[in-house]
Amino acid sequence: MEQLDIIRMSDSFDRPNWDEYFMLQAELAKLRSNCMTRQVGAVIVRNHRQLATGYNGTPPGIKNCFEGGCKRCQLRMEGKIESGASLDVYVIMLKPMQ
């Protein structure tokens, strides 16, 4: 019987609010990034509905960072440029293509 007490569900049930939920989705999306210097995820939401997700990386047809790196990542790693990703624009541009 003592083991059953350990398995018993908690009386309270906490679930994330909407902002926390969608931020967790963005955290999950960034795991797909192939950028060597910064992984970023984005979620576009309207009325508590997820419309699109995205993550940073090289554009289609360009060598990925993990396949030898892009010039921007190399310069960023050398401290010659700072990152200023506009991932939201990229996700919006790709949305109609899907």
ZAROVO-267736 format. One record per atom (N, C-alpha, C, O, CB): residue number from 1; residue in three letters; chain; atom name; y, x, z. Coordinates in nm, 2 decimals. Each point is the difference from the previous one (the first is absolute). Glycine has a CB too. Layout:
REM ZAROVO-267736
   num   residu   chaine   atome       yy       xx       zz
   NUM      ALA        A      CA        Y        X        Z
...
This chain:
REM ZAROVO-267736
   num   residu   chaine   atome       yy       xx       zz
     1      MET        A       N    -0.12     0.08     0.00
     1      MET        A      CA     0.12    -0.08     0.00
     1      MET        A       C     0.13     0.08     0.00
     1      MET        A       O     0.10    -0.04    -0.06
     1      MET        A      CB    -0.23    -0.13     0.18
     2      GLU        A       N     0.12     0.29    -0.06
     2      GLU        A      CA     0.12     0.08     0.01
     2      GLU        A       C     0.05     0.05    -0.14
     2      GLU        A       O     0.12     0.01    -0.03
     2      GLU        A      CB    -0.20     0.07     0.25
     3      GLN        A       N    -0.02    -0.06    -0.32
     3      GLN        A      CA     0.04     0.04    -0.13
     3      GLN        A       C     0.07    -0.11    -0.07
     3      GLN        A       O     0.08     0.02    -0.09
     3      GLN        A      CB    -0.28     0.13     0.08
     4      LEU        A       N     0.17    -0.28     0.04
     4      LEU        A      CA     0.06    -0.11    -0.07
     4      LEU        A       C     0.15     0.00     0.03
     4      LEU        A       O     0.08    -0.04    -0.08
     4      LEU        A      CB    -0.29    -0.09     0.09
     5      ASP        A       N     0.25     0.17     0.11
     5      ASP        A      CA     0.14     0.00     0.04
     5      ASP        A       C     0.08     0.10    -0.09
     5      ASP        A       O     0.12    -0.02    -0.03
     5      ASP        A      CB    -0.18    -0.04     0.27
     6      ILE        A       N     0.00     0.17    -0.27
     6      ILE        A      CA     0.06     0.10    -0.09
     6      ILE        A       C     0.03    -0.06    -0.14
     6      ILE        A       O     0.10     0.03    -0.06
     6      ILE        A      CB    -0.21     0.16     0.20
     7      ILE        A       N     0.01    -0.26    -0.19
     7      ILE        A      CA     0.01    -0.05    -0.14
     7      ILE        A       C     0.09    -0.12    -0.01
     7      ILE        A       O     0.05    -0.03    -0.11
     7      ILE        A      CB    -0.28     0.11     0.07
     8      ARG        A       N     0.25    -0.15     0.15
     8      ARG        A      CA     0.08    -0.13     0.00
     8      ARG        A       C     0.14     0.03    -0.07
     8      ARG        A       O     0.06     0.10     0.03
     8      ARG        A      CB    -0.18    -0.18     0.18
     9      MET        A       N     0.16    -0.01    -0.29
     9      MET        A      CA     0.13     0.01    -0.07
     9      MET        A       C     0.11    -0.02     0.10
     9      MET        A       O    -0.01    -0.06     0.11
     9      MET        A      CB    -0.09    -0.03    -0.32
    10      SER        A       N     0.21     0.16     0.18
    10      SER        A      CA     0.12    -0.01     0.08
    10      SER        A       C     0.05    -0.15     0.00
    10      SER        A       O    -0.01    -0.07    -0.10
    10      SER        A      CB     0.07     0.32     0.06
    11      ASP        A       N     0.00    -0.29     0.15
    11      ASP        A      CA     0.06    -0.13     0.01
    11      ASP        A       C     0.13    -0.02    -0.09
    11      ASP        A       O     0.03    -0.10    -0.05
    11      ASP        A      CB    -0.13     0.08     0.28
    12      SER        A       N     0.17     0.13    -0.25
    12      SER        A      CA     0.12     0.00    -0.08
    12      SER        A       C    -0.03     0.06    -0.14
    12      SER        A       O    -0.08     0.09    -0.01
    12      SER        A      CB     0.23    -0.07     0.22
    13      PHE        A       N    -0.09    -0.08    -0.30
    13      PHE        A      CA    -0.01     0.05    -0.14
    13      PHE        A       C     0.13     0.04    -0.06
    13      PHE        A       O     0.09    -0.09    -0.02
    13      PHE        A      CB    -0.29    -0.06    -0.01
    14      ASP        A       N     0.22     0.28     0.01
    14      ASP        A      CA     0.13     0.05    -0.05
    14      ASP        A       C    -0.02     0.03    -0.15
    14      ASP        A       O    -0.09     0.07    -0.04
    14      ASP        A      CB     0.16     0.02     0.27
    15      ARG        A       N     0.02    -0.15    -0.31
    15      ARG        A      CA     0.00     0.04    -0.14
    15      ARG        A       C     0.14     0.04    -0.03
    15      ARG        A       O     0.09    -0.04     0.06
    15      ARG        A      CB    -0.28    -0.13    -0.12
    16      PRO        A       N     0.20     0.26    -0.05
    16      PRO        A      CA     0.13     0.05    -0.03
    16      PRO        A       C     0.09    -0.10    -0.06
    16      PRO        A       O    -0.04    -0.10    -0.06
    16      PRO        A      CB    -0.07     0.32     0.02
    17      ASN        A       N     0.24    -0.21     0.07
    17      ASN        A      CA     0.10    -0.09    -0.06
    17      ASN        A       C     0.00     0.04    -0.15
    17      ASN        A       O    -0.06     0.09    -0.05
    17      ASN        A      CB     0.20    -0.12     0.27
    18      TRP        A       N    -0.06    -0.05    -0.30
    18      TRP        A      CA     0.00     0.02    -0.14
    18      TRP        A       C     0.05     0.14    -0.04
    18      TRP        A       O    -0.06     0.07    -0.09
    18      TRP        A      CB     0.10    -0.31     0.06
    19      ASP        A       N     0.06     0.29     0.09
    19      ASP        A      CA     0.05     0.13    -0.03
    19      ASP        A       C    -0.10     0.11     0.03
    19      ASP        A       O    -0.02     0.09    -0.08
    19      ASP        A      CB     0.25    -0.17     0.13
    20      GLU        A       N    -0.29     0.07     0.06
    20      GLU        A      CA    -0.11     0.10     0.04
    20      GLU        A       C    -0.11    -0.01    -0.10
    20      GLU        A       O    -0.06     0.11    -0.04
    20      GLU        A      CB     0.12    -0.13     0.28
    21      TYR        A       N    -0.10    -0.10    -0.28
    21      TYR        A      CA    -0.11    -0.02    -0.09
    21      TYR        A       C     0.03     0.07    -0.13
    21      TYR        A       O    -0.09     0.07    -0.06
    21      TYR        A      CB     0.03    -0.29     0.17
    22      PHE        A       N     0.17     0.20    -0.17
    22      PHE        A      CA     0.03     0.05    -0.13
    22      PHE        A       C     0.03     0.15     0.01
    22      PHE        A       O    -0.03     0.08    -0.10
    22      PHE        A      CB     0.12    -0.30     0.03
    23      MET        A       N    -0.04     0.27     0.18
    23      MET        A      CA     0.02     0.15     0.02
    23      MET        A       C    -0.14     0.06     0.00
    23      MET        A       O    -0.02     0.11    -0.05
    23      MET        A      CB     0.24    -0.14     0.18
    24      LEU        A       N    -0.32    -0.03    -0.06
    24      LEU        A      CA    -0.14     0.05     0.00
    24      LEU        A       C    -0.05     0.00    -0.15
    24      LEU        A       O    -0.07     0.10    -0.03
    24      LEU        A      CB     0.03    -0.18     0.27
    25      GLN        A       N     0.07    -0.02    -0.32
    25      GLN        A      CA    -0.04     0.00    -0.14
    25      GLN        A       C     0.06     0.12    -0.07
    25      GLN        A       O    -0.07     0.07    -0.08
    25      GLN        A      CB     0.04    -0.32     0.08
    26      ALA        A       N     0.15     0.28     0.02
    26      ALA        A      CA     0.07     0.12    -0.06
    26      ALA        A       C    -0.06     0.13     0.05
    26      ALA        A       O    -0.02     0.09    -0.08
    26      ALA        A      CB     0.23    -0.22     0.06
    27      GLU        A       N    -0.25     0.14     0.15
    27      GLU        A      CA    -0.07     0.12     0.05
    27      GLU        A       C    -0.13     0.01    -0.07
    27      GLU        A       O    -0.04     0.12    -0.03
    27      GLU        A      CB     0.15    -0.15     0.25
    28      LEU        A       N    -0.18    -0.07    -0.25
    28      LEU        A      CA    -0.13     0.00    -0.07
    28      LEU        A       C     0.02     0.05    -0.14
    28      LEU        A       O    -0.08     0.08    -0.05
    28      LEU        A      CB    -0.01    -0.26     0.20
    29      ALA        A       N     0.19     0.12    -0.22
    29      ALA        A      CA     0.03     0.03    -0.14
    29      ALA        A       C     0.03     0.15    -0.02
    29      ALA        A       O    -0.04     0.06    -0.10
    29      ALA        A      CB     0.12    -0.29     0.07
    30      LYS        A       N    -0.01     0.29     0.13
    30      LYS        A      CA     0.04     0.14    -0.02
    30      LYS        A       C    -0.12     0.09     0.01
    30      LYS        A       O     0.01     0.12    -0.05
    30      LYS        A      CB     0.21    -0.17     0.15
    31      LEU        A       N    -0.33     0.01    -0.06
    31      LEU        A      CA    -0.12     0.08     0.00
    31      LEU        A       C    -0.05     0.03    -0.14
    31      LEU        A       O    -0.07     0.10    -0.02
    31      LEU        A      CB     0.01    -0.20     0.24
    32      ARG        A       N     0.11     0.02    -0.32
    32      ARG        A      CA    -0.04     0.03    -0.14
    32      ARG        A       C     0.09     0.10    -0.07
    32      ARG        A       O    -0.03     0.04    -0.11
    32      ARG        A      CB    -0.05    -0.28     0.11
    33      SER        A       N     0.19     0.28     0.07
    33      SER        A      CA     0.09     0.09    -0.06
    33      SER        A       C    -0.06     0.14    -0.03
    33      SER        A       O    -0.09     0.04     0.08
    33      SER        A      CB     0.28    -0.16     0.04
    34      ASN        A       N    -0.16     0.18    -0.23
    34      ASN        A      CA    -0.05     0.13    -0.03
    34      ASN        A       C     0.11     0.11     0.01
    34      ASN        A       O    -0.02     0.11    -0.04
    34      ASN        A      CB    -0.15    -0.22    -0.11
    35      CYS        A       N     0.28     0.07     0.21
    35      CYS        A      CA     0.11     0.10     0.02
    35      CYS        A       C    -0.04     0.10     0.11
    35      CYS        A       O    -0.05    -0.04     0.10
    35      CYS        A      CB     0.22    -0.14    -0.17
    36      MET        A       N    -0.14     0.30     0.04
    36      MET        A      CA    -0.03     0.11     0.10
    36      MET        A       C     0.10     0.01     0.11
    36      MET        A       O    -0.04     0.05     0.11
    36      MET        A      CB    -0.07     0.07    -0.29
    37      THR        A       N     0.23    -0.17     0.17
    37      THR        A      CA     0.10     0.02     0.10
    37      THR        A       C     0.04    -0.12     0.08
    37      THR        A       O     0.04     0.01     0.11
    37      THR        A      CB     0.04     0.17    -0.26
    38      ARG        A       N    -0.10    -0.30     0.09
    38      ARG        A      CA     0.04    -0.12     0.07
    38      ARG        A       C    -0.08    -0.12    -0.05
    38      ARG        A       O     0.00    -0.02    -0.13
    38      ARG        A      CB     0.23     0.11     0.17
    39      GLN        A       N    -0.29    -0.16     0.04
    39      GLN        A      CA    -0.08    -0.12    -0.04
    39      GLN        A       C     0.09    -0.13     0.05
    39      GLN        A       O     0.03    -0.01     0.11
    39      GLN        A      CB    -0.26     0.13    -0.10
    40      VAL        A       N     0.25    -0.21    -0.11
    40      VAL        A      CA     0.08    -0.11     0.03
    40      VAL        A       C    -0.07    -0.13    -0.06
    40      VAL        A       O    -0.05     0.01    -0.11
    40      VAL        A      CB     0.27     0.13     0.11
    41      GLY        A       N    -0.22    -0.24     0.08
    41      GLY        A      CA    -0.06    -0.13    -0.05
    41      GLY        A       C     0.11    -0.10     0.01
    41      GLY        A       O     0.10     0.01     0.07
    41      GLY        A      CB    -0.33     0.05     0.01
    42      ALA        A       N     0.22    -0.16    -0.17
    42      ALA        A      CA     0.10    -0.11    -0.01
    42      ALA        A       C    -0.07    -0.13    -0.01
    42      ALA        A       O    -0.10    -0.01    -0.07
    42      ALA        A      CB     0.27     0.16    -0.03
    43      VAL        A       N    -0.11    -0.26     0.15
    43      VAL        A      CA    -0.05    -0.13    -0.01
    43      VAL        A       C     0.12    -0.09    -0.04
    43      VAL        A       O     0.10     0.00     0.07
    43      VAL        A      CB    -0.30     0.04     0.10
    44      ILE        A       N     0.19    -0.12    -0.27
    44      ILE        A      CA     0.10    -0.10    -0.03
    44      ILE        A       C    -0.05    -0.13     0.04
    44      ILE        A       O    -0.11    -0.05    -0.03
    44      ILE        A      CB     0.19     0.18    -0.17
    45      VAL        A       N     0.01    -0.20     0.28
    45      VAL        A      CA    -0.04    -0.12     0.07
    45      VAL        A       C     0.10    -0.11    -0.02
    45      VAL        A       O     0.12     0.03     0.00
    45      VAL        A      CB    -0.25     0.10     0.17
    46      ARG        A       N     0.09    -0.25    -0.20
    46      ARG        A      CA     0.09    -0.12    -0.01
    46      ARG        A       C    -0.06    -0.11     0.08
    46      ARG        A       O    -0.12    -0.04    -0.03
    46      ARG        A      CB     0.21     0.11    -0.19
    47      ASN        A       N    -0.02    -0.13     0.31
    47      ASN        A      CA    -0.05    -0.12     0.08
    47      ASN        A       C    -0.14     0.03     0.06
    47      ASN        A       O    -0.09    -0.08     0.00
    47      ASN        A      CB     0.22    -0.07    -0.15
    48      HIS        A       N    -0.14     0.27     0.22
    48      HIS        A      CA    -0.12     0.04     0.06
    48      HIS        A       C    -0.12     0.01    -0.09
    48      HIS        A       O    -0.12    -0.01     0.04
    48      HIS        A      CB     0.20    -0.10     0.16
    49      ARG        A       N    -0.06     0.13    -0.33
    49      ARG        A      CA    -0.10     0.02    -0.10
    49      ARG        A       C     0.01     0.14    -0.06
    49      ARG        A       O     0.11     0.04    -0.04
    49      ARG        A      CB    -0.12    -0.29     0.00
    50      GLN        A       N    -0.09     0.32     0.03
    50      GLN        A      CA     0.00     0.14    -0.06
    50      GLN        A       C     0.00    -0.02    -0.15
    50      GLN        A       O    -0.10    -0.05    -0.05
    50      GLN        A      CB    -0.02     0.15     0.26
    51      LEU        A       N     0.22    -0.05    -0.27
    51      LEU        A      CA     0.01    -0.01    -0.15
    51      LEU        A       C    -0.06     0.12    -0.07
    51      LEU        A       O    -0.06    -0.01    -0.10
    51      LEU        A      CB     0.26    -0.13     0.13
    52      ALA        A       N    -0.17     0.26     0.03
    52      ALA        A      CA    -0.05     0.13    -0.06
    52      ALA        A       C     0.00     0.11     0.10
    52      ALA        A       O     0.07    -0.01     0.10
    52      ALA        A      CB     0.03    -0.06    -0.32
    53      THR        A       N    -0.19     0.16     0.20
    53      THR        A      CA     0.00     0.12     0.08
    53      THR        A       C     0.01     0.12    -0.09
    53      THR        A       O    -0.03    -0.01    -0.12
    53      THR        A      CB    -0.11    -0.10     0.29
    54      GLY        A       N     0.18     0.22    -0.12
    54      GLY        A      CA     0.01     0.12    -0.08
    54      GLY        A       C     0.00     0.13     0.09
    54      GLY        A       O     0.02    -0.01     0.12
    54      GLY        A      CB     0.10    -0.12    -0.30
    55      TYR        A       N    -0.13     0.24     0.11
    55      TYR        A      CA     0.01     0.13     0.07
    55      TYR        A       C     0.06     0.10    -0.09
    55      TYR        A       O    -0.01    -0.02    -0.12
    55      TYR        A      CB    -0.19    -0.04     0.27
    56      ASN        A       N     0.25     0.16    -0.09
    56      ASN        A      CA     0.06     0.11    -0.09
    56      ASN        A       C    -0.10     0.09    -0.06
    56      ASN        A       O    -0.11     0.01     0.05
    56      ASN        A      CB     0.32    -0.03     0.09
    57      GLY        A       N    -0.17     0.08    -0.24
    57      GLY        A      CA    -0.08     0.10    -0.08
    57      GLY        A       C     0.06     0.02    -0.13
    57      GLY        A       O     0.11    -0.05    -0.03
    57      GLY        A      CB    -0.31    -0.02     0.15
    58      THR        A       N     0.13     0.15    -0.20
    58      THR        A      CA     0.05     0.03    -0.13
    58      THR        A       C    -0.01    -0.13    -0.10
    58      THR        A       O    -0.09    -0.08     0.03
    58      THR        A      CB     0.03     0.33     0.00
    59      PRO        A       N     0.14    -0.26    -0.13
    59      PRO        A      CA    -0.01    -0.11    -0.09
    59      PRO        A       C    -0.13     0.01    -0.08
    59      PRO        A       O    -0.06     0.11    -0.01
    59      PRO        A      CB     0.31    -0.13     0.00
    60      PRO        A       N    -0.29    -0.09    -0.05
    60      PRO        A      CA    -0.12     0.00    -0.08
    60      PRO        A       C     0.01     0.10    -0.11
    60      PRO        A       O     0.10     0.01    -0.07
    60      PRO        A      CB    -0.14    -0.25     0.12
    61      GLY        A       N    -0.07     0.32    -0.07
    61      GLY        A      CA     0.00     0.10    -0.11
    61      GLY        A       C     0.05     0.13     0.04
    61      GLY        A       O    -0.01     0.10    -0.08
    61      GLY        A      CB     0.04    -0.28    -0.07
    62      ILE        A       N     0.02     0.20     0.27
    62      ILE        A      CA     0.05     0.13     0.05
    62      ILE        A       C    -0.11     0.05     0.10
    62      ILE        A       O    -0.06    -0.07     0.08
    62      ILE        A      CB     0.31     0.00    -0.11
    63      LYS        A       N    -0.27     0.20     0.03
    63      LYS        A      CA    -0.09     0.07     0.09
    63      LYS        A       C     0.03    -0.04     0.15
    63      LYS        A       O     0.11     0.01     0.04
    63      LYS        A      CB    -0.14     0.18    -0.21
    64      ASN        A       N    -0.07    -0.23     0.24
    64      ASN        A      CA     0.02    -0.03     0.14
    64      ASN        A       C     0.02     0.12     0.09
    64      ASN        A       O    -0.04     0.11    -0.04
    64      ASN        A      CB    -0.10    -0.31     0.00
    65      CYS        A       N     0.20     0.17     0.15
    65      CYS        A      CA     0.03     0.11     0.09
    65      CYS        A       C    -0.13     0.07     0.05
    65      CYS        A       O     0.00     0.13     0.00
    65      CYS        A      CB     0.21    -0.25     0.08
    66      PHE        A       N    -0.31     0.05    -0.05
    66      PHE        A      CA    -0.12     0.06     0.05
    66      PHE        A       C    -0.08     0.07    -0.11
    66      PHE        A       O    -0.10     0.07     0.03
    66      PHE        A      CB     0.09    -0.25     0.14
    67      GLU        A       N     0.05     0.16    -0.29
    67      GLU        A      CA    -0.06     0.07    -0.12
    67      GLU        A       C     0.08     0.13    -0.04
    67      GLU        A       O    -0.02     0.05    -0.11
    67      GLU        A      CB    -0.08    -0.27     0.03
    68      GLY        A       N     0.18     0.27     0.17
    68      GLY        A      CA     0.08     0.12    -0.03
    68      GLY        A       C     0.14    -0.02     0.03
    68      GLY        A       O     0.08     0.10     0.00
    68      GLY        A      CB    -0.24    -0.05    -0.18
    69      GLY        A       N     0.20    -0.17     0.21
    69      GLY        A      CA     0.14    -0.02     0.05
    69      GLY        A       C     0.10    -0.03    -0.11
    69      GLY        A       O    -0.02     0.05    -0.12
    69      GLY        A      CB    -0.03     0.10     0.31
    70      CYS        A       N     0.15    -0.22    -0.16
    70      CYS        A      CA     0.11    -0.02    -0.09
    70      CYS        A       C     0.12     0.09     0.03
    70      CYS        A       O     0.00     0.05     0.11
    70      CYS        A      CB    -0.08    -0.29    -0.14
    71      LYS        A       N     0.17     0.26    -0.06
    71      LYS        A      CA     0.11     0.09     0.02
    71      LYS        A       C     0.08    -0.05     0.12
    71      LYS        A       O     0.05     0.09     0.08
    71      LYS        A      CB    -0.05    -0.03    -0.33
    72      ARG        A       N     0.03    -0.19     0.26
    72      ARG        A      CA     0.08    -0.05     0.11
    72      ARG        A       C    -0.06     0.03     0.13
    72      ARG        A       O     0.07     0.05     0.09
    72      ARG        A      CB     0.01    -0.23    -0.24
    73      CYS        A       N    -0.21     0.17     0.17
    73      CYS        A      CA    -0.07     0.03     0.13
    73      CYS        A       C     0.01     0.15     0.02
    73      CYS        A       O     0.02     0.04     0.12
    73      CYS        A      CB    -0.17    -0.24    -0.15
    74      GLN        A       N     0.13     0.28    -0.07
    74      GLN        A      CA     0.01     0.14     0.02
    74      GLN        A       C     0.14     0.04     0.05
    74      GLN        A       O     0.01     0.08     0.09
    74      GLN        A      CB    -0.19    -0.04    -0.27
    75      LEU        A       N     0.28    -0.09     0.12
    75      LEU        A      CA     0.14     0.03     0.04
    75      LEU        A       C     0.03    -0.06     0.14
    75      LEU        A       O     0.07     0.07     0.07
    75      LEU        A      CB     0.00    -0.07    -0.31
    76      ARG        A       N    -0.13    -0.11     0.27
    76      ARG        A      CA     0.02    -0.06     0.13
    76      ARG        A       C    -0.07     0.09     0.11
    76      ARG        A       O     0.06     0.02     0.10
    76      ARG        A      CB    -0.04    -0.25    -0.20
    77      MET        A       N    -0.14     0.28     0.07
    77      MET        A      CA    -0.07     0.08     0.09
    77      MET        A       C     0.08     0.13     0.02
    77      MET        A       O    -0.01     0.06     0.11
    77      MET        A      CB    -0.21    -0.16    -0.18
    78      GLU        A       N     0.28     0.15    -0.03
    78      GLU        A      CA     0.08     0.13     0.01
    78      GLU        A       C     0.14    -0.03     0.06
    78      GLU        A       O     0.07     0.10     0.03
    78      GLU        A      CB    -0.19    -0.01    -0.23
    79      GLY        A       N     0.15    -0.21     0.23
    79      GLY        A      CA     0.13    -0.04     0.07
    79      GLY        A       C     0.12     0.00    -0.10
    79      GLY        A       O     0.11     0.01     0.05
    79      GLY        A      CB    -0.21     0.09     0.16
    80      LYS        A       N     0.07    -0.10    -0.34
    80      LYS        A      CA     0.11     0.00    -0.10
    80      LYS        A       C     0.06    -0.14    -0.03
    80      LYS        A       O     0.11    -0.01    -0.04
    80      LYS        A      CB    -0.22     0.21    -0.05
    81      ILE        A       N     0.03    -0.30     0.12
    81      ILE        A      CA     0.05    -0.14    -0.02
    81      ILE        A       C    -0.05    -0.08     0.12
    81      ILE        A       O    -0.09     0.03     0.06
    81      ILE        A      CB     0.09    -0.01    -0.31
    82      GLU        A       N     0.07    -0.13     0.27
    82      GLU        A      CA    -0.04    -0.10     0.10
    82      GLU        A       C    -0.05    -0.12    -0.06
    82      GLU        A       O     0.03    -0.03    -0.12
    82      GLU        A      CB     0.14     0.12     0.28
    83      SER        A       N    -0.26    -0.16    -0.09
    83      SER        A      CA    -0.06    -0.12    -0.06
    83      SER        A       C     0.10    -0.12     0.01
    83      SER        A       O     0.07    -0.01     0.11
    83      SER        A      CB    -0.30     0.10    -0.05
    84      GLY        A       N     0.23    -0.17    -0.16
    84      GLY        A      CA     0.08    -0.12     0.00
    84      GLY        A       C    -0.07    -0.11    -0.08
    84      GLY        A       O     0.06    -0.06    -0.09
    84      GLY        A      CB     0.15     0.19     0.12
    85      ALA        A       N    -0.33    -0.16     0.01
    85      ALA        A      CA    -0.08    -0.09    -0.08
    85      ALA        A       C     0.05    -0.14     0.00
    85      ALA        A       O     0.05    -0.05     0.11
    85      ALA        A      CB    -0.25     0.19    -0.05
    86      SER        A       N     0.20    -0.20    -0.17
    86      SER        A      CA     0.04    -0.14    -0.01
    86      SER        A       C    -0.12    -0.08    -0.04
    86      SER        A       O    -0.01    -0.06    -0.11
    86      SER        A      CB     0.25     0.12     0.05
    87      LEU        A       N    -0.34    -0.07     0.14
    87      LEU        A      CA    -0.13    -0.06    -0.02
    87      LEU        A       C     0.02    -0.15    -0.03
    87      LEU        A       O    -0.08    -0.05    -0.08
    87      LEU        A      CB    -0.03     0.22     0.22
    88      ASP        A       N     0.20    -0.23    -0.07
    88      ASP        A      CA     0.02    -0.15    -0.03
    88      ASP        A       C     0.03    -0.03    -0.14
    88      ASP        A       O    -0.05    -0.09    -0.06
    88      ASP        A      CB     0.13     0.07     0.29
    89      VAL        A       N     0.00     0.10    -0.30
    89      VAL        A      CA     0.03    -0.01    -0.14
    89      VAL        A       C    -0.12     0.02    -0.08
    89      VAL        A       O    -0.03    -0.08    -0.10
    89      VAL        A      CB     0.27     0.15     0.14
    90      TYR        A       N    -0.32     0.03    -0.01
    90      TYR        A      CA    -0.12     0.03    -0.08
    90      TYR        A       C    -0.10    -0.12     0.01
    90      TYR        A       O    -0.06    -0.04    -0.10
    90      TYR        A      CB     0.09     0.29     0.14
    91      VAL        A       N    -0.05    -0.30     0.08
    91      VAL        A      CA    -0.09    -0.12     0.02
    91      VAL        A       C     0.05    -0.12    -0.08
    91      VAL        A       O    -0.08    -0.07    -0.06
    91      VAL        A      CB     0.01     0.16     0.29
    92      ILE        A       N     0.20    -0.12    -0.22
    92      ILE        A      CA     0.05    -0.11    -0.08
    92      ILE        A       C    -0.02     0.02    -0.15
    92      ILE        A       O    -0.03    -0.09    -0.07
    92      ILE        A      CB     0.20     0.05     0.25
    93      MET        A       N    -0.15     0.17    -0.23
    93      MET        A      CA    -0.02     0.02    -0.14
    93      MET        A       C    -0.15    -0.02    -0.04
    93      MET        A       O    -0.02    -0.05    -0.11
    93      MET        A      CB     0.21     0.22     0.12
    94      LEU        A       N    -0.28    -0.13     0.07
    94      LEU        A      CA    -0.14    -0.01    -0.03
    94      LEU        A       C    -0.05    -0.15     0.01
    94      LEU        A       O    -0.10    -0.03    -0.06
    94      LEU        A      CB     0.06     0.27     0.14
    95      LYS        A       N     0.10    -0.32     0.00
    95      LYS        A      CA    -0.05    -0.13     0.03
    95      LYS        A       C    -0.03    -0.08    -0.13
    95      LYS        A       O    -0.10    -0.07    -0.01
    95      LYS        A      CB     0.23     0.07     0.23
    96      PRO        A       N    -0.03    -0.01    -0.31
    96      PRO        A      CA    -0.02    -0.08    -0.13
    96      PRO        A       C    -0.12     0.06    -0.08
    96      PRO        A       O    -0.06    -0.08    -0.08
    96      PRO        A      CB     0.30     0.02     0.08
    97      MET        A       N    -0.28     0.18     0.02
    97      MET        A      CA    -0.10     0.06    -0.08
    97      MET        A       C    -0.14    -0.04     0.04
    97      MET        A       O    -0.10     0.01    -0.07
    97      MET        A      CB     0.24     0.18     0.03
    98      GLN        A       N    -0.15    -0.24     0.16
    98      GLN        A      CA    -0.13    -0.04     0.06
    98      GLN        A       C    -0.05    -0.13    -0.04
    98      GLN        A       O    -0.11    -0.04     0.04
    98      GLN        A      CB     0.16     0.18     0.15
